[in-house]
Amino acid sequence: MIMAKFNAVLVSVFLIGQLLVGFTSHNLLHNNARIEVVIHARMMMEEDLSIRGYTVCEIKPLLATQLERKFLLQSVPT
C-alpha cells in the first residue's frame, strides 16, 4: 500500500518534471531559432546591399556606352 503511494508520487513528480523541462526547452529552442533567422535575414540584406552598390558603382559605368544601344540585364542593380 505504501509502496503504491510512493510509486504514484514518484511517477507524478517525474511527469511534472518532464512537462516543465519540455516546456522550457521548447521555448528556448523557439527563441533561438527566431534569433538565428533574424541574423541570417540581416546578413542576406547586407549582402544584397553590397551587391547593389557594386553594380551601381563598378559595373554600370563600364556598360554605359552599350546601354545607349540596347538594354543590358547586368546594369540592373538587384
C-alpha positions in Angstrom: 0.0 0.0 0.0 2.7 2.5 1.0 4.8 1.3 -2.0 2.0 2.0 -4.4 1.5 5.5 -3.0 5.2 6.1 -3.1 5.3 4.9 -6.8 2.4 7.2 -7.6 4.0 10.2 -6.1 7.3 9.4 -7.8 5.6 9.0 -11.2 3.7 12.2 -10.7 6.8 14.2 -9.8 8.6 12.6 -12.8 5.8 13.6 -15.2 5.6 17.2 -13.8 9.4 17.5 -14.2 9.2 16.2 -17.7 6.5 18.7 -18.6 8.5 21.6 -17.1 11.7 20.6 -18.9 9.8 20.1 -22.2 8.0 23.5 -22.0 11.3 25.3 -21.1 13.3 23.6 -23.8 10.6 24.3 -26.4 10.6 28.0 -25.5 14.4 28.2 -25.5 14.7 26.4 -28.9 12.0 28.5 -30.4 13.6 31.8 -29.3 17.0 30.6 -30.5 15.5 29.7 -33.9 13.8 33.1 -34.2 17.1 34.9 -33.4 19.0 32.8 -35.9 16.5 33.6 -38.6 16.8 37.3 -37.9 20.6 37.2 -38.0 20.6 35.3 -41.3 18.0 37.7 -42.8 20.1 40.7 -41.8 23.2 39.1 -43.3 21.4 38.4 -46.6 20.1 42.0 -46.7 23.6 43.4 -46.2 24.9 41.1 -48.9 22.2 42.4 -51.3 23.1 46.0 -50.5 26.8 45.4 -51.2 26.0 43.7 -54.5 23.7 46.6 -55.4 26.4 49.1 -54.5 29.0 47.2 -56.5 26.7 47.0 -59.6 25.8 50.7 -59.5 29.4 52.0 -58.8 31.5 49.5 -60.8 29.5 47.7 -63.5 27.0 50.3 -64.7 29.7 52.9 -65.6 31.5 50.2 -67.6 28.4 49.4 -69.6 27.3 53.0 -70.1 28.1 53.1 -73.8 26.5 49.8 -74.5 23.4 50.9 -72.6 22.8 53.6 -75.2 22.2 51.0 -77.9 20.4 48.2 -76.0 19.2 47.1 -72.6 21.7 45.0 -70.6 20.5 42.9 -67.7 23.9 43.4 -66.0 23.1 47.1 -65.5 20.1 46.5 -63.2 21.0 46.7 -59.5 19.2 43.8 -57.9 
